[in-house]
Amino acid sequence: MGIFDYFKSKAEPSSASVAKDRLQIIVAHERTKRQQPDYLPQMQQEIIDVIRKYVQIGSEDVQIQLDNTDECSVLELNVTLPEQ
């Protein structure tokens, strides 16, 4: 290890390494999106249609979330019903 290597290691990271780190974060974020099933938006719309037979709600009143763990998957459904 030369004397210049010592000073170089304490310098700020290069723009290439910063760009690489940012790209890895973006790729990891996109991978988590891909793991969600494609049927969730369709399921959400079907649930909204069924609830609308009985109560008037908007599309934003139903949220569906799928949480995956090693052992199981949990489907969480939140419906905000109007006060009557």
Long-range contacts (C-beta under 8 A, 24 or more apart in sequence): 35-68, 36-66, 37-66, 40-64, 40-66, 47-77, 47-79, 51-79, 55-81, 55-82, 56-82, 57-81, 57-82
